[in-house]
Amino acid sequence: MNAPHPPKVAGIDSTVPTPAHTVAPVPPASGAPPVPKAPTAPAPGTLLQDRLAGWVSDLTTLHELTERLARTDGLEPALQELLRAGAALVGARRGLVALEPADGLGPHATIGLGLGRADLGHMETVPRGALPYDAGTAAEIVHPDLFAEDGLDPRHREVAARLGYAASYALPLTTGTAARLGAVLWLYDEPAEPNERQRHLIGLYVRHSAEHLARLLEVERTRACMATIAEELLPSRLPRVAGVQLAARHRTGPRGGGDWYDALPLPEAALGLAVGSVTGSGPSAVAAMGRLRASLRAYAVMEGEDPVAVLSDLELLLRLTEPARSATALFAYCEPALRKVTLAGAGHSPPLLIGERRTEFAETSVSAPLGMLACWEAPSVEIQAEAGETVLLYTDGLLHRTGDPMDRAFARLHTAAASIPRTLRHDPGAIADHVLRTVLPDGLDSAESEEDVVLLAARFD
């Protein structure tokens, strides 16, 4: 493979063959010497028709490929589709795309086609200026025969030999506003390069792909920003309180939702636990969630031993400051030394008590969400936990993401809690993870859903 190879053109030869004609020749006169046959000229318009047919075929191919790309709704699937379609257009088998937005705001990613993580790692060892692609340039980079090329970086030559490619073709990912997103590269096993027709087609396709990727990039950044804001408004770490172990799990929807949880130490070695959900999604819901959670913390410190009073004050605040919004909430006042929990809920699902000898929902009174009635009030409920038992608080998003009716969703949650292996019951984090995986299998816990999911587990020693 180290010997020089004569360069060739990748893909199928697009030369149009001369059509055969079947018109019978005129017989020569008797006694006359045979007349040599002149080459048959193509019929008028045949070449033009063939050229038009080729153009129509190219446009049809581009239309199909761009439609497939337009159906992708995430950055990674779009980048994979770009690599696959581009490889078919230029006649390559492998490739990679490097996403490196010029504004430096990210995200940064390198995705391969026919290349594993180790292969991509080898490519990254090539010096930046010697790579077969450049995310900072607006021109194509062609290496039709790497091993016959003078001045090739030794490390690049070594990596090419190790990965088994002899030629490469790279194009920049640039939008119409000249914003650079990165570069895409295709690799050939033998010396080759795209012909003029292939370069034209791949150029059109990559320009369209860059515009689509730019839109997906903005969506991805918005989602990441909303998720970061939501996470920052929630506790970065849970408190350590003697007699109880805590764990929380939070899954945010793509637009950012209003589900939240909280755990805060209270006077006299008590602990306050809360979960809730604000109606709506997006920035306004996230902001309202932050305000509501901060207010509940203040009320809990002042009157946490009376959960009904905490939620009553929160309901009054919501009606005065957020009149167009409602919320569900559950607040629990825990006394770890006594393993006693006093709780009140407003339109919220009942907690689940998980132990060796029982798995049951706590009996709570049915009440309206906050902001729905002129004056909210509901009686509190006391739970007496045993040593080793876990109280699981959760938001309705856990049930809604199942897609089942509520009675079946509750049954699924109960079954998931009852099936927790004994080896996991000492760890509240493992309990929460098991419930998530069982209630929301096959990636439903991380799927694109408008519903947020919150679980807060408290295991009593």
C-alpha positions in Angstrom: 0.0 0.0 0.0 3.0 2.2 0.4 3.9 2.0 -3.3 2.5 4.9 -5.5 -0.7 4.2 -7.3 -2.0 5.9 -10.4 -4.9 8.2 -9.4 -8.3 7.3 -10.5 -11.7 8.8 -10.3 -14.1 7.6 -7.7 -17.6 6.4 -8.5 -19.1 5.2 -11.8 -18.0 6.5 -15.1 -20.6 8.9 -16.3 -19.6 9.0 -20.0 -22.7 8.6 -22.1 -22.3 5.7 -24.6 -23.1 6.3 -28.2 -26.5 4.8 -29.1 -26.6 2.0 -31.6 -28.9 2.6 -34.7 -30.5 -0.1 -36.9 -31.2 1.8 -40.1 -30.4 -0.6 -43.1 -27.5 0.6 -45.3 -28.2 1.3 -49.0 -26.8 -1.6 -51.2 -24.0 -0.7 -53.7 -24.7 -0.7 -57.4 -23.9 -4.0 -59.3 -20.3 -4.2 -60.3 -19.3 -1.2 -58.2 -16.7 -1.6 -55.5 -18.1 -1.7 -52.0 -18.4 1.6 -50.4 -16.8 1.8 -46.9 -19.2 2.4 -44.1 -19.0 5.8 -42.5 -19.5 5.9 -38.7 -23.1 6.4 -37.7 -23.8 9.9 -36.3 -26.0 10.0 -33.2 -29.6 11.0 -33.9 -30.3 14.7 -33.4 -31.2 15.5 -29.8 -30.1 12.1 -28.4 -27.1 13.5 -26.4 -29.2 16.4 -25.1 -31.9 14.0 -24.0 -29.4 11.8 -22.2 -27.9 14.9 -20.5 -31.3 16.0 -19.4 -32.1 12.5 -18.1 -28.9 12.7 -16.1 -29.8 16.0 -14.6 -33.3 14.7 -13.6 -31.7 11.7 -12.0 -29.3 13.9 -10.0 -32.1 16.2 -8.9 -34.2 13.2 -7.8 -31.3 11.7 -5.8 -30.7 15.1 -4.1 -34.4 15.4 -3.3 -34.5 12.0 -1.7 -31.4 12.6 0.3 -32.4 16.0 1.6 -35.8 14.7 2.5 -34.2 12.0 4.6 -32.0 14.6 6.3 -34.9 16.9 7.0 -36.6 14.1 8.9 -33.8 14.0 11.5 -34.7 15.9 14.6 -31.4 15.7 16.5 -27.8 16.7 15.9 -26.3 13.2 16.1 -28.9 11.5 13.7 -28.4 14.4 11.3 -24.6 14.1 11.3 -24.9 10.3 10.8 -27.3 10.9 7.8 -24.9 13.5 6.4 -22.0 11.0 6.5 -24.1 8.1 4.9 -25.6 10.2 2.1 -22.2 11.9 1.4 -20.4 8.6 1.2 -22.9 7.4 -1.4 -22.5 10.6 -3.5 -18.7 10.6 -3.6 -18.2 6.8 -3.7 -16.5 6.4 -0.4 -17.0 3.8 2.4 -15.9 5.6 5.5 -15.8 9.1 6.9 -16.1 11.4 9.8 -17.7 14.8 10.7 -16.2 17.2 13.1 -18.7 19.7 14.7 -16.7 22.7 15.8 -18.9 25.9 15.7 -16.8 29.0 15.0 -18.5 31.0 17.8 -17.0 28.6 20.4 -20.3 28.0 22.1 -20.4 24.3 21.3 -21.4 21.6 21.3 -18.2 20.0 19.9 -18.4 16.4 18.6 -16.6 14.0 16.2 -18.7 11.3 14.7 -17.4 8.5 12.4 -18.9 6.3 9.7 -17.2 3.0 9.6 -14.7 4.3 12.2 -14.6 3.2 15.8 -13.7 5.3 18.8 -10.1 4.0 18.7 -9.9 5.0 15.0 -11.2 8.5 15.7 -8.6 8.7 18.6 -5.8 7.8 16.1 -7.0 10.6 13.8 -6.8 13.1 16.7 -3.1 12.3 17.1 -2.4 13.9 13.7 -1.1 17.5 14.2 -3.9 20.0 13.7 -2.4 21.6 10.6 -1.7 18.2 9.0 -5.3 16.8 9.3 -7.0 15.8 6.1 -9.8 18.2 7.1 -9.9 21.7 8.5 -12.9 23.1 10.4 -11.6 26.6 10.0 -11.3 26.8 6.2 -14.0 27.4 3.6 -12.3 25.3 0.8 -12.4 21.7 0.0 -9.3 19.6 0.8 -8.4 16.8 -1.6 -5.8 14.1 -1.1 -6.2 11.8 -4.2 -3.2 9.6 -3.3 -1.7 10.1 0.1 1.2 7.7 -0.3 2.4 9.3 -3.5 2.0 12.8 -2.1 5.1 14.8 -1.4 5.4 16.6 2.0 2.8 14.6 3.8 3.1 14.7 7.5 4.7 11.5 8.8 2.1 11.1 11.5 -0.7 11.5 9.0 1.0 8.9 6.8 1.3 6.5 9.7 -2.3 6.9 10.7 -3.5 6.4 7.1 -1.6 3.2 6.9 -2.9 2.0 10.3 -6.5 2.8 9.4 -6.2 1.5 5.8 -7.2 4.6 3.7 -5.2 5.9 0.7 -7.2 9.0 -0.3 -9.5 11.5 1.3 -12.0 14.3 0.4 -13.1 17.0 2.8 -15.6 19.8 2.7 -16.4 22.6 5.1 -19.8 22.9 6.9 -20.6 26.5 6.3 -24.0 28.2 6.3 -25.2 31.0 4.0 -24.3 33.6 6.6 -20.7 32.3 6.5 -21.0 30.8 9.9 -18.6 27.8 10.1 -19.9 24.7 11.9 -17.1 22.3 11.2 -16.0 20.0 8.4 -16.9 16.6 6.9 -14.4 14.1 5.6 -14.7 10.9 3.5 -12.0 8.3 3.2 -11.2 6.0 0.2 -9.5 2.6 0.6 -7.6 3.1 -2.7 -6.3 6.2 -4.5 -9.4 8.1 -5.8 -11.2 11.4 -5.9 -14.7 12.6 -6.8 -15.2 13.6 -10.4 -16.7 17.0 -11.4 -20.3 15.8 -11.4 -19.9 14.2 -7.9 -18.3 17.3 -6.5 -21.2 19.4 -7.8 -23.8 17.1 -6.2 -21.9 16.8 -2.8 -21.4 20.5 -2.7 -25.1 21.2 -3.1 -26.0 18.5 -0.5 -23.4 19.7 2.1 -24.6 23.3 1.8 -28.2 22.2 2.5 -27.0 20.0 5.3 -25.1 22.9 6.9 -28.3 25.0 7.1 -30.2 22.1 8.6 -27.5 21.5 11.1 -27.4 25.2 12.1 -31.1 25.0 13.0 -30.6 21.8 15.0 -27.6 23.4 16.7 -29.8 26.3 18.0 -32.4 23.9 19.2 -29.8 21.8 21.0 -28.3 24.9 22.6 -31.7 26.1 23.8 -32.4 22.7 25.3 -29.1 22.6 27.1 -29.6 26.1 28.4 -33.0 25.3 29.8 -31.8 22.1 31.3 -28.9 23.9 33.0 -31.1 26.6 34.4 -33.6 24.0 35.7 -30.8 22.1 37.3 -29.2 25.2 38.9 -32.6 26.0 40.4 -32.7 22.6 42.1 -30.4 21.4 44.9 -26.8 20.8 43.7 -26.4 18.3 46.6 -28.7 16.8 49.1 -28.2 17.5 52.9 -26.8 15.0 55.3 -29.1 14.4 58.2 -28.6 11.7 60.8 -31.0 8.8 60.6 -31.9 9.2 56.9 -30.3 8.7 53.5 -31.5 10.7 50.5 -31.3 10.4 46.7 -33.0 12.3 43.9 -33.4 11.7 40.2 -34.5 14.4 37.7 -35.3 14.1 34.0 -36.1 17.3 32.1 -38.2 17.6 29.0 -36.7 19.2 25.8 -38.3 22.7 26.5 -37.6 22.7 30.2 -40.5 22.0 32.6 -41.6 23.1 36.0 -41.1 19.9 38.1 -38.9 20.4 41.2 -37.8 18.8 44.4 -36.2 20.0 47.6 -34.6 18.7 50.8 -33.6 21.0 53.6 -32.6 20.6 57.2 -35.0 22.1 59.7 -34.7 23.0 63.4 -34.7 20.2 66.1 -32.9 17.7 63.7 -35.9 17.6 61.4 -35.9 17.4 57.7 -38.2 18.9 55.1 -38.9 17.1 51.8 -40.9 18.5 48.9 -41.7 17.7 45.3 -44.0 19.7 43.0 -44.9 20.7 39.5 -45.8 24.1 37.9 -48.1 24.1 34.9 -46.6 24.9 31.6 -43.1 24.5 30.1 -40.3 26.6 28.8 -38.6 29.6 30.5 -41.7 31.0 32.2 -42.5 27.7 33.9 -38.9 27.2 35.0 -38.8 30.7 36.5 -42.1 30.2 38.2 -40.8 26.9 39.6 -37.8 28.7 41.0 -39.9 31.3 42.7 -42.3 28.7 44.2 -39.5 26.5 45.5 -37.7 29.4 47.1 -41.0 30.5 48.8 -41.7 27.0 50.1 -38.2 26.8 51.6 -39.0 30.0 53.6 -42.3 28.8 54.8 -40.8 25.4 55.7 -38.2 27.0 58.0 -40.9 29.1 59.8 -43.7 26.5 60.1 -42.4 23.2 58.7 -43.9 21.1 61.5 -47.3 21.9 60.0 -47.3 20.9 56.3 -50.8 22.2 55.8 -49.8 25.7 56.9 -46.8 25.6 54.6 -49.0 24.7 51.5 -51.7 27.1 52.5 -49.2 30.0 52.6 -47.7 28.8 49.3 -51.2 28.7 47.7 -51.9 32.2 48.8 -48.6 33.4 47.4 -49.4 31.6 44.1 -52.8 33.2 43.7 -51.4 36.7 44.4 -48.3 36.5 42.3 -49.1 33.9 39.6 -52.9 34.2 39.1 -52.8 32.5 35.7 -50.8 29.5 36.9 -51.5 26.5 39.1 -49.2 24.0 40.7 -49.2 20.6 42.5 -47.0 20.2 45.6 -46.3 17.7 48.4 -44.5 18.7 51.5 -43.3 16.2 54.2 -42.0 17.1 57.7 -39.7 14.2 58.7 -38.4 13.4 62.2 -35.6 10.9 61.5 -35.1 9.9 65.1 -38.7 8.8 65.4 -38.9 7.7 61.7 -42.1 9.7 61.5 -43.3 11.6 58.5 -46.1 14.2 58.5 -47.1 15.3 55.0 -49.7 17.2 53.1 -50.3 17.2 49.3 -52.1 19.6 46.9 -53.2 17.7 43.8 -50.2 15.4 44.1 -49.8 11.7 43.8 -49.4 9.8 47.1 -45.9 8.8 48.3 -44.9 5.1 48.1 -43.6 3.3 51.2 -41.1 0.6 50.3 -39.9 -2.0 52.8 -39.1 -5.6 53.3 -42.6 -6.5 54.6 -44.7 -3.9 52.7 -44.9 -1.9 49.5 -47.9 0.4 49.6 -49.1 3.9 48.7 -49.6 6.2 51.6 -53.3 7.1 52.2 -53.6 10.8 51.6 -56.7 12.9 51.2 -57.7 14.0 47.7 -57.2 17.7 47.2 -57.1 20.3 44.5 -53.8 21.7 43.1 -52.7 25.1 44.4 -54.3 28.0 42.7 -57.5 26.2 41.7 -59.7 27.1 44.6 -60.4 30.3 46.4 -58.9 28.8 49.5 -56.9 25.6 49.7 -56.8 23.4 52.7 -56.5 19.6 53.3 -55.7 17.5 56.3 -52.2 16.2 56.9 -51.3 12.5 57.1 -48.8 10.8 59.3 -46.6 7.9 58.2 -44.7 5.7 60.6 -41.7 4.1 58.8 -39.8 1.1 60.1 -36.0 0.8 60.1 -34.8 0.2 56.5 -37.9 1.4 54.8 -37.9 4.1 52.1 -40.4 6.8 51.4 -40.5 7.6 47.7 -41.9 10.9 46.5 -42.4 11.5 42.8 -44.1 13.8 40.3 -46.9 12.9 37.9 -44.4 12.9 35.0 -43.2 9.5 36.0 -46.8 8.2 35.5 -47.6 10.2 32.4 -44.4 9.1 30.5 -45.6 5.5 30.6 -48.4 6.4 28.2 -50.8 4.2 30.2 -54.0 5.2 31.9 -53.4 6.4 35.4 -54.7 3.2 37.2 -52.3 1.1 35.1 -49.5 3.5 35.6 -49.9 3.3 39.4 -50.0 -0.5 39.1 -46.8 -0.4 37.1 -45.1 1.8 39.7 -46.2 -0.5 42.6 -44.9 -3.5 40.7 -41.6 -1.8 40.1 -41.2 -0.9 43.7 -42.1 -4.4 44.9 -39.6 -6.0 42.6 -36.6 -4.1 44.0 -33.9 -6.7 44.8 -32.9 -7.0 48.5 -29.3 -6.2 47.6 -30.5 -2.7 46.4 -32.9 -1.8 49.2 -30.1 -0.3 51.4 -29.3 2.3 48.8 -31.9 5.0 48.0 -30.1 5.9 44.8 -30.3 2.3 43.6 -34.0 2.2 44.6 -34.7 5.3 42.5 -32.7 4.0 39.5 -34.5 0.6 39.6 -37.9 2.3 39.7 -37.0 4.5 36.8 -35.7 1.7 34.6 -38.7 -0.6 35.4 -41.5 2.0 35.1 -39.9 3.6 32.0 -38.1 0.8 30.1 -36.4 1.1 26.7 -35.0 4.6 27.3 -38.4 6.2 28.1 -36.7 7.9 31.1 -34.4 9.8 28.6 -36.8 10.0 25.6 -37.9 13.3 24.2 -41.0 14.0 26.3 -42.8 17.1 27.4 -43.1 15.6 30.9 -40.5 16.1 33.5 -39.8 13.3 36.0 -38.7 13.8 39.6 -38.0 11.1 42.2 -37.0 11.8 45.8 -36.1 8.8 48.0 -35.6 8.9 51.7 -34.5 5.7 53.5 -34.7 5.6 57.2 -32.0 3.9 59.2 
